[in-house]
Amino acid sequence: MSRAVRFHEVGGPEVLRREEIPDPAPAPGELLIRTRALGLNRAESMPRRGEYGIDPVFPSGVGYEAARVIESVGAGVTGFGVGDAVSVVPSFTMTDYPMHGEAVLAPAHAVVAHSEHLSFEEAASAWMKFITAYGGTSWGRADLTALTGAALSASTPTAYVTEVAGQDPCARVVYRGTDGHVHELYYLGGTTSWGHGDLTAISGAPVLAQSAEPAKKEG
């Protein structure tokens, strides 16, 4: 037996339950992972609220990302063995493979070897935001990359993806502050994280310049 996070009705965080369930057995093409770290994104809260576009199947689990070691391997799986350290790439539906549990099944196509340069916590929190960034910036070279929702978790990965793709490493961020003004911030590229003022979700890089003007209403 192991613990898993599940819900039996849609609603707020209060509908989540930590339940004891039997350890699942991997079917062909699947791996059983004994987790150490789990990823938490907006995508985990939306199904619980009934707002994800895929109806939950009750009792429903949640979670797209997890990391630690393989406990057992299903038939036909190659390239992985018991005891291998791995993380999970979100390329499936949570109704099929919920990750928020102590022992979880994952399709082999969504499992990757764990990098020795990352902690399990870092590995379990990286894939969703970098895939989001890559999916939104998979195009040719441009003079400007606009980061909308700049305080969201995918903003820093987007800066990296655009820089690797050959974009100008100096980023321009435009956001509306709580003071009702539109602010423009300029940053040097190649930093781990960035932020200023209302951009509280990410912090670190030097602000090169800042300007502000009253927000203009359209129409």
LOSE-313468 format. One record per residue (C-alpha): residue in one letter; residue number from 0; x, y, z. Coordinates in pm, whole numbers. Layout:
// residues N
["A"; NUM; [X; Y; Z]]
...
This chain:
// residues 219
["M"; 0; [0; 0; 0]]
["S"; 1; [104; 358; -62]]
["R"; 2; [-43; 704; -32]]
["A"; 3; [-186; 906; -321]]
["V"; 4; [-362; 1241; -357]]
["R"; 5; [-710; 1196; -503]]
["F"; 6; [-1045; 1375; -517]]
["H"; 7; [-1400; 1242; -549]]
["E"; 8; [-1572; 1565; -656]]
["V"; 9; [-1472; 1895; -813]]
["G"; 10; [-1413; 2191; -588]]
["G"; 11; [-1153; 2380; -391]]
["P"; 12; [-844; 2240; -220]]
["E"; 13; [-1066; 2092; 50]]
["V"; 14; [-1180; 1813; -187]]
["L"; 15; [-828; 1669; -205]]
["R"; 16; [-772; 1356; 2]]
["R"; 17; [-461; 1163; 94]]
["E"; 18; [-566; 802; 55]]
["E"; 19; [-405; 462; 100]]
["I"; 20; [-427; 260; -222]]
["P"; 21; [-266; -65; -343]]
["D"; 22; [63; -24; -526]]
["P"; 23; [-18; -50; -899]]
["A"; 24; [153; -309; -1119]]
["P"; 25; [302; -187; -1447]]
["A"; 26; [135; -310; -1765]]
["P"; 27; [336; -356; -2086]]
["G"; 28; [504; -30; -2177]]
["E"; 29; [478; 112; -1825]]
["L"; 30; [711; 175; -1530]]
["L"; 31; [637; 189; -1158]]
["I"; 32; [819; 480; -994]]
["R"; 33; [871; 524; -620]]
["T"; 34; [858; 904; -598]]
["R"; 35; [1073; 1144; -401]]
["A"; 36; [956; 1478; -545]]
["L"; 37; [641; 1595; -723]]
["G"; 38; [578; 1893; -951]]
["L"; 39; [294; 2137; -885]]
["N"; 40; [160; 2366; -1157]]
["R"; 41; [-161; 2541; -1248]]
["A"; 42; [-245; 2229; -1448]]
["E"; 43; [-284; 2036; -1122]]
["S"; 44; [-546; 2273; -981]]
["M"; 45; [-761; 2308; -1293]]
["P"; 46; [-890; 1947; -1316]]
["R"; 47; [-975; 1956; -947]]
["R"; 48; [-1190; 2264; -1018]]
["G"; 49; [-1341; 2104; -1331]]
["E"; 50; [-1177; 2363; -1559]]
["Y"; 51; [-919; 2163; -1753]]
["G"; 52; [-1114; 2051; -2059]]
["I"; 53; [-1079; 1685; -1964]]
["D"; 54; [-1344; 1560; -1723]]
["P"; 55; [-1198; 1387; -1416]]
["V"; 56; [-1285; 1022; -1365]]
["F"; 57; [-1368; 975; -995]]
["P"; 58; [-1188; 895; -783]]
["S"; 59; [-940; 1104; -975]]
["G"; 60; [-570; 1154; -915]]
["V"; 61; [-367; 1461; -1007]]
["G"; 62; [-14; 1544; -1107]]
["Y"; 63; [204; 1557; -1420]]
["E"; 64; [559; 1553; -1283]]
["A"; 65; [751; 1324; -1049]]
["A"; 66; [1105; 1206; -990]]
["R"; 67; [1305; 937; -808]]
["V"; 68; [1370; 569; -889]]
["I"; 69; [1209; 287; -1086]]
["E"; 70; [1066; 12; -868]]
["S"; 71; [943; -226; -1139]]
["V"; 72; [935; -246; -1517]]
["G"; 73; [652; -361; -1743]]
["A"; 74; [693; -601; -2032]]
["G"; 75; [844; -461; -2349]]
["V"; 76; [1017; -166; -2181]]
["T"; 77; [1380; -122; -2284]]
["G"; 78; [1646; 123; -2172]]
["F"; 79; [1537; 129; -1808]]
["G"; 80; [1589; -102; -1513]]
["V"; 81; [1491; -133; -1149]]
["G"; 82; [1675; 124; -939]]
["D"; 83; [1733; 373; -1222]]
["A"; 84; [1686; 736; -1121]]
["V"; 85; [1434; 905; -1352]]
["S"; 86; [1194; 1194; -1392]]
["V"; 87; [865; 1215; -1580]]
["V"; 88; [789; 1442; -1876]]
["P"; 89; [422; 1552; -1890]]
["S"; 90; [315; 1390; -2218]]
["F"; 91; [-2; 1205; -2111]]
["T"; 92; [-330; 1282; -1936]]
["M"; 93; [-369; 1289; -1559]]
["T"; 94; [-677; 1071; -1588]]
["D"; 95; [-452; 796; -1723]]
["Y"; 96; [-133; 857; -1523]]
["P"; 97; [-168; 1076; -1212]]
["M"; 98; [173; 1148; -1059]]
["H"; 99; [88; 1273; -709]]
["G"; 100; [147; 959; -509]]
["E"; 101; [422; 760; -342]]
["A"; 102; [416; 484; -606]]
["V"; 103; [295; 585; -953]]
["L"; 104; [274; 438; -1300]]
["A"; 105; [420; 622; -1598]]
["P"; 106; [430; 535; -1968]]
["A"; 107; [785; 453; -2072]]
["H"; 108; [776; 715; -2351]]
["A"; 109; [736; 987; -2086]]
["V"; 110; [1025; 877; -1862]]
["V"; 111; [1378; 1017; -1891]]
["A"; 112; [1701; 947; -1707]]
["H"; 113; [1764; 1170; -1409]]
["S"; 114; [2044; 1424; -1454]]
["E"; 115; [2318; 1410; -1192]]
["H"; 116; [2329; 1789; -1207]]
["L"; 117; [1976; 1822; -1067]]
["S"; 118; [1817; 1737; -736]]
["F"; 119; [1500; 1529; -751]]
["E"; 120; [1306; 1840; -654]]
["E"; 121; [1452; 2036; -946]]
["A"; 122; [1390; 1751; -1190]]
["A"; 123; [1027; 1725; -1083]]
["S"; 124; [968; 2096; -1136]]
["A"; 125; [1142; 2166; -1468]]
["W"; 126; [963; 1980; -1747]]
["M"; 127; [622; 2147; -1754]]
["K"; 128; [752; 2502; -1772]]
["F"; 129; [1027; 2428; -2025]]
["I"; 130; [789; 2234; -2252]]
["T"; 131; [543; 2524; -2227]]
["A"; 132; [820; 2766; -2322]]
["Y"; 133; [941; 2551; -2612]]
["G"; 134; [590; 2501; -2748]]
["G"; 135; [527; 2875; -2746]]
["T"; 136; [859; 2978; -2903]]
["S"; 137; [926; 2713; -3168]]
["W"; 138; [970; 2951; -3457]]
["G"; 139; [1244; 3133; -3644]]
["R"; 140; [1456; 3423; -3534]]
["A"; 141; [1273; 3742; -3438]]
["D"; 142; [1376; 4086; -3315]]
["L"; 143; [1146; 4078; -3014]]
["T"; 144; [1010; 3807; -2791]]
["A"; 145; [708; 3918; -2590]]
["L"; 146; [665; 3747; -2255]]
["T"; 147; [300; 3769; -2161]]
["G"; 148; [218; 3680; -1802]]
["A"; 149; [578; 3755; -1707]]
["A"; 150; [537; 3643; -1346]]
["L"; 151; [440; 3290; -1447]]
["S"; 152; [671; 2991; -1410]]
["A"; 153; [734; 2957; -1785]]
["S"; 154; [883; 3306; -1822]]
["T"; 155; [1241; 3222; -1722]]
["P"; 156; [1249; 2907; -1940]]
["T"; 157; [1113; 3115; -2229]]
["A"; 158; [1409; 3352; -2194]]
["Y"; 159; [1648; 3056; -2210]]
["V"; 160; [1472; 2893; -2506]]
["T"; 161; [1472; 3213; -2709]]
["E"; 162; [1839; 3277; -2630]]
["V"; 163; [1937; 2924; -2732]]
["A"; 164; [1733; 2968; -3050]]
["G"; 165; [1943; 3272; -3140]]
["Q"; 166; [1718; 3550; -3014]]
["D"; 167; [1856; 3873; -2869]]
["P"; 168; [1961; 3788; -2511]]
["C"; 169; [1834; 4125; -2389]]
["A"; 170; [1471; 4082; -2287]]
["R"; 171; [1204; 4350; -2279]]
["V"; 172; [915; 4288; -2041]]
["V"; 173; [602; 4502; -2035]]
["Y"; 174; [359; 4463; -1749]]
["R"; 175; [81; 4652; -1573]]
["G"; 176; [169; 4735; -1215]]
["T"; 177; [-57; 4760; -914]]
["D"; 178; [-14; 5138; -937]]
["G"; 179; [-216; 5136; -1262]]
["H"; 180; [84; 5219; -1482]]
["V"; 181; [242; 5022; -1764]]
["H"; 182; [608; 4948; -1689]]
["E"; 183; [885; 4850; -1929]]
["L"; 184; [1180; 4654; -1790]]
["Y"; 185; [1497; 4556; -1974]]
["Y"; 186; [1721; 4270; -1866]]
["L"; 187; [2049; 4116; -1968]]
["G"; 188; [2022; 3757; -2087]]
["G"; 189; [2205; 3454; -1955]]
["T"; 190; [2078; 3481; -1598]]
["T"; 191; [1899; 3223; -1391]]
["S"; 192; [1598; 3432; -1299]]
["W"; 193; [1474; 3787; -1311]]
["G"; 194; [1220; 4024; -1169]]
["H"; 195; [1138; 4366; -1030]]
["G"; 196; [851; 4526; -847]]
["D"; 197; [529; 4340; -913]]
["L"; 198; [713; 4049; -1081]]
["T"; 199; [744; 3867; -749]]
["A"; 200; [740; 3512; -887]]
["I"; 201; [1087; 3544; -1038]]
["S"; 202; [1382; 3747; -912]]
["G"; 203; [1749; 3806; -967]]
["A"; 204; [1874; 3963; -1289]]
["P"; 205; [1992; 4325; -1306]]
["V"; 206; [1742; 4579; -1433]]
["L"; 207; [1909; 4785; -1705]]
["A"; 208; [1641; 5048; -1741]]
["Q"; 209; [1288; 5117; -1634]]
["S"; 210; [1019; 5350; -1761]]
["A"; 211; [658; 5399; -1666]]
["E"; 212; [359; 5570; -1816]]
["P"; 213; [-11; 5574; -1731]]
["A"; 214; [-198; 5273; -1864]]
["K"; 215; [-398; 5357; -2175]]
["K"; 216; [-744; 5214; -2226]]
["E"; 217; [-829; 5082; -2568]]
["G"; 218; [-1138; 5195; -2755]]
